[in-house]
Amino acid sequence: MSQKYRIGIIGCGGIANGKHLPSLAKLPNVELVAFCDIVIERAEKAKEQYGSGDACVYQDYRELLKDSSLDIVHVCTPNDSHADITIDALEAGKHVMCEKPMAKTSVDARRMVDAAKRTGKKLTIGYNNRFRSDSQYLKKLCEDGELGEVYFAKAHAIRRRAVPTWGVFLDEEKQGGGPLIDIGTHALDLTLWMMDNYKPKVVLGTSYHKLSHRANAANAWGPWDPAKFTVEDSAFGMITMENGATIILESSWALNTLEVDEAKCTLSGTEGGADMKDGLRINGEKNSRLYTQNIELSSGGVAFYEGASENAPDLEMRMWIDAIENDKDPVVTPEQALVVSEILEAIYESAKTGKAVYLNEEK
């Protein structure tokens, strides 16, 4: 009989309530037994809705980590606290799922990888877009060699005007950046995963503060305060990998464009191509003729795993618990997430200096 895994949630805000808690609550082999938030009322509300009979509430995550009965901790806090909380949780003997991005800096992300190795505990990062049905289908095509060698790709994270005006999204000190580290991170993770290529060589980037200074601007979530908008509103990067492959990364919360795509990628390989821009489309050549195939996918079901049809967050949580239960690597490994952080940081550095940033150079 499977054991019941006891889980603690650190940070009971939007991402915890929008993804982690409702999906974890559906799993029969977990118990949500500890809730922590600096705003104690949020922790109490989460406990009331999702907690087990013996669930506890905390305002200091260090007190939560003293509970030796906890098996797993989910870190759902602002970016600047990801590393310290995750490392403390790993060293307290807990497996950890940390929300994306892995950390505010690549140095902190590396510390997290090292802590997971040192403690022998599992660590994963919340890149939930890998678990969408179109992502799962395209990944299988890539693994089967249908596209051949993917040598050019685009990672799309573009919003026309959808700046998140709540929480600390606009605070560079707390977040480390704007749309690049917020939504660009999803698109980049998805693209690297499809390519199975985690060896970047050189990065060139640009970032912009072109619309952030405007007061009373049209925005999906209401106008932002220009005085508090300390992060970029757009950022773009070109990444050249060690094998010569090229990735173009585009990210923006506010861009005057009708080409709007988020957490999607375009792939070009030697045997075929694919994109997620209008559903999932595959293109290639057969019998000396070009073809385009539109792949029809159900709204949530994934054919490659047993069980009922699941949405992306549900599948993400189930596969995470399965990795712990069966002692295997999680779908998102910390080493993969570290590369994403290194590339994002290099784009920011290149944007500031105007120079290319070389990664993985021998010292």
C-alpha positions, 0 to 999 in steps of 0.5 A, a space after each residue: 500500500 502506498 504511504 501518505 506523503 505529508 506536505 507543507 506549503 510555504 507561501 499561500 498566495 496566488 500560485 499556491 491556491 491557483 495550482 499547487 493546492 487544488 491539484 495536490 488535494 486531488 491525490 489520494 496519497 498525500 496529506 496537506 498538513 502544514 501551511 506557512 505565510 508571512 500574512 498569517 490569514 492566508 495560511 489559515 484560509 488555505 488550511 481551512 480549505 485544504 488542510 488535514 485534520 491535524 494541519 498546522 499554520 505557521 508564519 515563519 517557515 523555519 518553524 514549519 521545517 522543524 516538523 520531522 513528520 513532513 516528507 515534502 515542502 512546496 516553495 511558493 514565495 517571491 523569487 528572492 527567497 526561493 534559494 534560502 527556503 529551498 536549501 533549508 528545506 532540503 537540509 531539514 530532510 524534505 523533498 522540495 518542489 520550488 516554483 519557477 524561476 528556480 532562483 533570482 540569480 544563477 549563483 543561488 540556483 547552483 546552491 540549490 542544485 548542490 544542496 539537493 546533491 548533498 542531502 540526497 533529497 529530490 528537488 524539482 522546479 514548477 515548469 508546469 507547461 511541460 505537462 500540457 497535452 500539446 507539450 507532451 505530444 510534441 516532446 514524444 515526436 522529438 524523442 522519436 526523431 520526427 523532427 531530426 536535429 532541431 537546430 533553430 527554435 523560437 521561445 515565445 512569451 509575448 503579451 500585448 498588454 497584460 502586466 501583472 499589477 499585484 504582489 511583487 511582480 514589478 519589484 526588481 529587488 524581489 523578483 530579479 526582473 520582469 517578463 523575462 524571468 516571469 513568463 520568458 522562463 516558461 518558454 525557454 524551459 519548454 524549448 530547451 526541453 524539446 531540443 534536449 539541449 542544455 549546453 549554451 555557449 553564447 548569449 546576446 540580449 536586449 531589454 526595454 523600459 519603453 511602456 512602463 513609464 506610462 500612467 493610466 495605460 490600457 492593461 488587462 489587470 488595470 493601470 500600473 503605477 510607473 513609480 513602482 514599475 522597476 523591471 523591464 517591460 520587454 526583453 529579448 535574447 539570442 542563444 547559441 548552443 555549443 552544438 551550433 543550434 540557435 534559440 531566439 527568446 522573446 518576452 514581454 508583458 506590454 508590446 504593441 503587437 498582435 502576435 501574442 503567444 505565451 509559453 510556446 515554442 517553434 522548432 525547426 529540424 533537419 527532418 521537420 518542424 513544429 509550432 504551437 502558435 495556432 494549436 499544434 502544427 507539424 510541417 515537413 516534406 514527404 514524397 517530394 512535397 511539403 505538408 502541414 499537419 494540424 494535430 487535434 488534441 483533447 482539452 486536457 488528456 495526455 495519451 502517454 500516461 495511464 489514468 484519467 484525463 488530467 490538466 497540466 497542473 494535475 499531471 505535474 503534481 502526480 508525476 512529482 509524487 510518483 518520482 518520490 514514491 518510485 525514487 526516480 528523477 522528476 520530470 523537471 530536474 534541478 540541473 535543467 532548471 539551472 541552465 534556464 536561470 543561467 541563460 536568463 541572467 546572461 540575457 540581463 547581463 548582455 542587455 546592461 553591458 551591450 556585450 555578448 556573454 559566454 557561458 561554460 568557458 573553461 576557467 
